[in-house]
């Protein structure tokens, strides 16, 4: 396991190889505030969580200049707990969820940035929309009526496999859709962020056009899911 004292060095190494245009999201799920603060003290300001309750608890305790990203699957009845502060929601996989985010953001007089999650993996267990669903939603009158959300890009998770050709194909598929959607930008939708790539495949994701990578274990070490 990576020693706690090496979090700063891990961050320094990863940031040294990331292009300037790529944003690093430090995936801090299951990690204690003490370890997040080590990353914070090393200059990291963007953190990603996959459970809303855990993110809320950390937000209440940690400095308020942090950008909190919700990277996991989102249940609609939990949106209200993060609507006050969340900076970016990565996993918007249905129009119903987007409408709920808009509803809760309005209560706080905010506009919440969102990424549409696209299903690119072979695993059926992963969430996400397909291309037809995305275009149907973005072209709908109902979408245009949402005033408290902003779609700022796409997110996708590749198949969990050692076959790099498979992963590359999926990343390229998502990148192609990202470029295609740039021609359909509107006041509610602009393609600025392409979130793909994690600890094991972020270099390949960047080669395929990623502008945001979600890295956890390479920063904080292996997670303890028994906590």
Secondary structure by P-SEA (a helix, b strand, c coil): cccccaaaaaaaaaaaaccccbbbbcccccccaaaaaaaaaacccbbbbccaaaaaaaaacccccbbbbbccccccccccccccccccccccccaaaaaaaaaaaaaacbbbbbbbbbbccccccbbbbcaaaaaaaaacccccccccccccccccccccccaaaaaaaaaaaaaaaaaaacccccccccccbbbbbccccaaaaaaacccbbbbcccccccccccc
